[in-house]
Amino acid sequence: MYVAAAGILLPFLLGVGVAMAVFKTMTLDKQHSSFGPFFLFMGVSPSVTAFPVLARILAERKILNTPIGQARSAQVHR
């Protein structure tokens, strides 16, 4: 059980850490973007989603080639 929890918690914490470092450096529309959804997306997606599934989600939402989509796919594709 500890291994399963670590397999979810560690990628989540790493994703949140990357989100904290990257959010301030990204040029986003500050009126329509906030840190809360950004860090949740960056934290949850590597911990519960496989890379091909995430790529499909990003492509369907048409955000694969945006800065957020590129950062997300770069972090998951290790």
VMD Tcl script that builds the backbone (N, CA, C; Angstrom):
set m [mol new atoms 234]
animate dup $m
set s [atomselect $m all]
$s set {name element resname resid chain x y z} {
  {N N MET 1 A 0.816 -1.183 0.000}
  {CA C MET 1 A 0.000 0.000 0.000}
  {C C MET 1 A 0.871 1.262 0.000}
  {N N TYR 2 A 1.975 1.228 0.713}
  {CA C TYR 2 A 2.857 2.390 0.753}
  {C C TYR 2 A 3.488 2.657 -0.607}
  {N N VAL 3 A 3.799 1.594 -1.326}
  {CA C VAL 3 A 4.384 1.754 -2.650}
  {C C VAL 3 A 3.369 2.381 -3.594}
  {N N ALA 4 A 2.121 1.947 -3.528}
  {CA C ALA 4 A 1.076 2.519 -4.379}
  {C C ALA 4 A 0.851 3.997 -4.048}
  {N N ALA 5 A 0.822 4.322 -2.770}
  {CA C ALA 5 A 0.644 5.724 -2.368}
  {C C ALA 5 A 1.821 6.575 -2.823}
  {N N ALA 6 A 3.024 6.050 -2.700}
  {CA C ALA 6 A 4.201 6.794 -3.149}
  {C C ALA 6 A 4.202 6.959 -4.666}
  {N N GLY 7 A 3.677 5.956 -5.387}
  {CA C GLY 7 A 3.612 6.037 -6.843}
  {C C GLY 7 A 2.666 7.107 -7.338}
  {N N ILE 8 A 1.722 7.500 -6.499}
  {CA C ILE 8 A 0.806 8.579 -6.857}
  {C C ILE 8 A 1.267 9.900 -6.248}
  {N N LEU 9 A 1.707 9.861 -5.005}
  {CA C LEU 9 A 2.063 11.088 -4.297}
  {C C LEU 9 A 3.342 11.732 -4.833}
  {N N LEU 10 A 4.355 10.942 -5.119}
  {CA C LEU 10 A 5.620 11.503 -5.600}
  {C C LEU 10 A 5.463 12.242 -6.926}
  {N N PRO 11 A 4.826 11.658 -7.954}
  {CA C PRO 11 A 4.631 12.431 -9.186}
  {C C PRO 11 A 3.758 13.670 -8.977}
  {N N PHE 12 A 2.764 13.577 -8.068}
  {CA C PHE 12 A 1.933 14.740 -7.787}
  {C C PHE 12 A 2.767 15.882 -7.208}
  {N N LEU 13 A 3.596 15.560 -6.219}
  {CA C LEU 13 A 4.425 16.591 -5.594}
  {C C LEU 13 A 5.446 17.165 -6.569}
  {N N LEU 14 A 6.014 16.321 -7.404}
  {CA C LEU 14 A 6.939 16.819 -8.420}
  {C C LEU 14 A 6.224 17.724 -9.418}
  {N N GLY 15 A 5.016 17.345 -9.811}
  {CA C GLY 15 A 4.232 18.181 -10.720}
  {C C GLY 15 A 3.891 19.528 -10.111}
  {N N VAL 16 A 3.524 19.540 -8.836}
  {CA C VAL 16 A 3.221 20.800 -8.153}
  {C C VAL 16 A 4.484 21.654 -8.044}
  {N N GLY 17 A 5.621 21.020 -7.770}
  {CA C GLY 17 A 6.883 21.764 -7.707}
  {C C GLY 17 A 7.228 22.401 -9.036}
  {N N VAL 18 A 7.046 21.667 -10.102}
  {CA C VAL 18 A 7.296 22.222 -11.437}
  {C C VAL 18 A 6.307 23.350 -11.721}
  {N N ALA 19 A 5.058 23.166 -11.332}
  {CA C ALA 19 A 4.050 24.197 -11.557}
  {C C ALA 19 A 4.415 25.488 -10.834}
  {N N MET 20 A 4.904 25.368 -9.617}
  {CA C MET 20 A 5.292 26.557 -8.858}
  {C C MET 20 A 6.450 27.277 -9.522}
  {N N ALA 21 A 7.386 26.516 -10.077}
  {CA C ALA 21 A 8.554 27.129 -10.715}
  {C C ALA 21 A 8.221 27.711 -12.084}
  {N N VAL 22 A 7.305 27.070 -12.790}
  {CA C VAL 22 A 7.045 27.442 -14.178}
  {C C VAL 22 A 5.964 28.504 -14.315}
  {N N PHE 23 A 5.004 28.550 -13.425}
  {CA C PHE 23 A 3.845 29.425 -13.583}
  {C C PHE 23 A 4.246 30.891 -13.740}
  {N N LYS 24 A 5.188 31.347 -12.963}
  {CA C LYS 24 A 5.582 32.756 -13.019}
  {C C LYS 24 A 6.352 33.099 -14.281}
  {N N THR 25 A 6.988 32.106 -14.886}
  {CA C THR 25 A 7.791 32.384 -16.078}
  {C C THR 25 A 6.997 32.261 -17.375}
  {N N MET 26 A 5.804 31.670 -17.320}
  {CA C MET 26 A 4.999 31.486 -18.529}
  {C C MET 26 A 4.231 32.758 -18.842}
  {N N THR 27 A 4.119 33.050 -20.121}
  {CA C THR 27 A 3.335 34.202 -20.546}
  {C C THR 27 A 1.913 33.729 -20.819}
  {N N LEU 28 A 1.078 33.845 -19.819}
  {CA C LEU 28 A -0.311 33.408 -19.906}
  {C C LEU 28 A -1.228 34.612 -19.844}
  {N N ASP 29 A -2.422 34.438 -20.302}
  {CA C ASP 29 A -3.443 35.462 -20.171}
  {C C ASP 29 A -3.850 35.526 -18.697}
  {N N LYS 30 A -3.349 36.496 -17.979}
  {CA C LYS 30 A -3.551 36.559 -16.528}
  {C C LYS 30 A -5.011 36.750 -16.154}
  {N N GLN 31 A -5.824 37.273 -17.070}
  {CA C GLN 31 A -7.232 37.454 -16.774}
  {C C GLN 31 A -7.967 36.117 -16.740}
  {N N HIS 32 A -7.535 35.164 -17.579}
  {CA C HIS 32 A -8.242 33.898 -17.683}
  {C C HIS 32 A -7.460 32.715 -17.098}
  {N N SER 33 A -6.346 32.957 -16.472}
  {CA C SER 33 A -5.578 31.857 -15.902}
  {C C SER 33 A -5.254 32.161 -14.445}
  {N N SER 34 A -5.347 31.130 -13.633}
  {CA C SER 34 A -5.007 31.281 -12.223}
  {C C SER 34 A -4.155 30.094 -11.811}
  {N N PHE 35 A -3.480 30.225 -10.694}
  {CA C PHE 35 A -2.545 29.196 -10.255}
  {C C PHE 35 A -3.246 27.917 -9.805}
  {N N GLY 36 A -4.418 28.008 -9.214}
  {CA C GLY 36 A -5.107 26.834 -8.687}
  {C C GLY 36 A -5.338 25.739 -9.718}
  {N N PRO 37 A -6.054 26.014 -10.798}
  {CA C PRO 37 A -6.258 24.975 -11.809}
  {C C PRO 37 A -4.959 24.535 -12.473}
  {N N PHE 38 A -4.023 25.471 -12.629}
  {CA C PHE 38 A -2.741 25.144 -13.251}
  {C C PHE 38 A -1.976 24.130 -12.419}
  {N N PHE 39 A -1.854 24.368 -11.109}
  {CA C PHE 39 A -1.074 23.440 -10.294}
  {C C PHE 39 A -1.796 22.107 -10.116}
  {N N LEU 40 A -3.124 22.118 -10.093}
  {CA C LEU 40 A -3.845 20.849 -10.031}
  {C C LEU 40 A -3.624 20.026 -11.298}
  {N N PHE 41 A -3.685 20.684 -12.447}
  {CA C PHE 41 A -3.457 19.980 -13.710}
  {C C PHE 41 A -2.033 19.451 -13.777}
  {N N MET 42 A -1.070 20.271 -13.393}
  {CA C MET 42 A 0.334 19.864 -13.438}
  {C C MET 42 A 0.630 18.784 -12.401}
  {N N GLY 43 A -0.074 18.765 -11.295}
  {CA C GLY 43 A 0.165 17.766 -10.271}
  {C C GLY 43 A -0.544 16.453 -10.515}
  {N N VAL 44 A -1.793 16.525 -10.917}
  {CA C VAL 44 A -2.596 15.312 -11.060}
  {C C VAL 44 A -2.250 14.537 -12.325}
  {N N SER 45 A -1.998 15.230 -13.421}
  {CA C SER 45 A -1.838 14.512 -14.689}
  {C C SER 45 A -0.679 13.516 -14.712}
  {N N PRO 46 A 0.503 13.790 -14.143}
  {CA C PRO 46 A 1.521 12.734 -14.184}
  {C C PRO 46 A 1.278 11.618 -13.179}
  {N N SER 47 A 0.486 11.886 -12.157}
  {CA C SER 47 A 0.304 10.865 -11.135}
  {C C SER 47 A -0.798 9.863 -11.472}
  {N N VAL 48 A -1.735 10.215 -12.332}
  {CA C VAL 48 A -2.834 9.300 -12.631}
  {C C VAL 48 A -3.041 9.026 -14.111}
  {N N THR 49 A -2.265 9.640 -14.975}
  {CA C THR 49 A -2.487 9.518 -16.407}
  {C C THR 49 A -1.225 9.038 -17.105}
  {N N ALA 50 A -1.373 8.056 -17.962}
  {CA C ALA 50 A -0.261 7.603 -18.784}
  {C C ALA 50 A -0.013 8.634 -19.888}
  {N N PHE 51 A 1.203 8.658 -20.411}
  {CA C PHE 51 A 1.568 9.660 -21.410}
  {C C PHE 51 A 0.685 9.631 -22.652}
  {N N PRO 52 A 0.395 8.474 -23.261}
  {CA C PRO 52 A -0.456 8.492 -24.462}
  {C C PRO 52 A -1.856 9.030 -24.191}
  {N N VAL 53 A -2.383 8.736 -23.016}
  {CA C VAL 53 A -3.708 9.241 -22.659}
  {C C VAL 53 A -3.656 10.749 -22.485}
  {N N LEU 54 A -2.622 11.244 -21.811}
  {CA C LEU 54 A -2.484 12.680 -21.618}
  {C C LEU 54 A -2.308 13.396 -22.954}
  {N N ALA 55 A -1.528 12.839 -23.850}
  {CA C ALA 55 A -1.333 13.457 -25.170}
  {C C ALA 55 A -2.659 13.540 -25.915}
  {N N ARG 56 A -3.458 12.520 -25.811}
  {CA C ARG 56 A -4.772 12.519 -26.467}
  {C C ARG 56 A -5.689 13.585 -25.849}
  {N N ILE 57 A -5.681 13.690 -24.530}
  {CA C ILE 57 A -6.500 14.700 -23.856}
  {C C ILE 57 A -6.071 16.098 -24.278}
  {N N LEU 58 A -4.765 16.351 -24.278}
  {CA C LEU 58 A -4.256 17.669 -24.668}
  {C C LEU 58 A -4.590 17.976 -26.126}
  {N N ALA 59 A -4.508 16.981 -26.992}
  {CA C ALA 59 A -4.825 17.182 -28.407}
  {C C ALA 59 A -6.314 17.469 -28.601}
  {N N GLU 60 A -7.170 16.729 -27.910}
  {CA C GLU 60 A -8.605 16.947 -28.042}
  {C C GLU 60 A -9.030 18.308 -27.517}
  {N N ARG 61 A -8.366 18.784 -26.473}
  {CA C ARG 61 A -8.674 20.101 -25.914}
  {C C ARG 61 A -7.988 21.227 -26.687}
  {N N LYS 62 A -7.199 20.845 -27.698}
  {CA C LYS 62 A -6.467 21.790 -28.552}
  {C C LYS 62 A -5.500 22.664 -27.753}
  {N N ILE 63 A -4.857 22.051 -26.749}
  {CA C ILE 63 A -3.849 22.778 -25.970}
  {C C ILE 63 A -2.497 22.060 -26.003}
  {N N LEU 64 A -2.342 21.109 -26.915}
  {CA C LEU 64 A -1.090 20.361 -26.986}
  {C C LEU 64 A 0.079 21.259 -27.369}
  {N N ASN 65 A -0.133 22.224 -28.249}
  {CA C ASN 65 A 0.948 23.094 -28.714}
  {C C ASN 65 A 1.017 24.427 -27.976}
  {N N THR 66 A 0.274 24.550 -26.881}
  {CA C THR 66 A 0.366 25.754 -26.055}
  {C C THR 66 A 1.509 25.572 -25.049}
  {N N PRO 67 A 1.951 26.645 -24.407}
  {CA C PRO 67 A 3.012 26.488 -23.400}
  {C C PRO 67 A 2.653 25.518 -22.281}
  {N N ILE 68 A 1.401 25.522 -21.843}
  {CA C ILE 68 A 0.990 24.600 -20.778}
  {C C ILE 68 A 1.029 23.166 -21.284}
  {N N GLY 69 A 0.527 22.930 -22.470}
  {CA C GLY 69 A 0.547 21.581 -23.037}
  {C C GLY 69 A 1.944 21.057 -23.258}
  {N N GLN 70 A 2.830 21.911 -23.725}
  {CA C GLN 70 A 4.213 21.495 -23.938}
  {C C GLN 70 A 4.924 21.197 -22.630}
  {N N ALA 71 A 4.673 22.038 -21.615}
  {CA C ALA 71 A 5.288 21.788 -20.304}
  {C C ALA 71 A 4.776 20.488 -19.704}
  {N N ARG 72 A 3.477 20.240 -19.868}
  {CA C ARG 72 A 2.886 19.022 -19.320}
  {C C ARG 72 A 3.426 17.785 -20.000}
  {N N SER 73 A 3.486 17.811 -21.325}
  {CA C SER 73 A 3.967 16.628 -22.038}
  {C C SER 73 A 5.467 16.421 -21.836}
  {N N ALA 74 A 6.209 17.502 -21.662}
  {CA C ALA 74 A 7.649 17.362 -21.403}
  {C C ALA 74 A 7.920 16.750 -20.031}
  {N N GLN 75 A 7.098 17.099 -19.053}
  {CA C GLN 75 A 7.309 16.576 -17.709}
  {C C GLN 75 A 6.929 15.106 -17.636}
  {N N VAL 76 A 5.871 14.715 -18.284}
  {CA C VAL 76 A 5.408 13.328 -18.213}
  {C C VAL 76 A 6.313 12.420 -19.032}
  {N N HIS 77 A 6.818 12.917 -20.139}
  {CA C HIS 77 A 7.657 12.102 -21.029}
  {C C HIS 77 A 9.075 12.093 -20.491}
  {N N ARG 78 A 9.333 11.244 -19.485}
  {CA C ARG 78 A 10.645 11.196 -18.851}
  {C C ARG 78 A 11.443 10.051 -19.392}
}
mol reanalyze $m
mol bondsrecalc $m
mol representation Tube
mol addrep $m
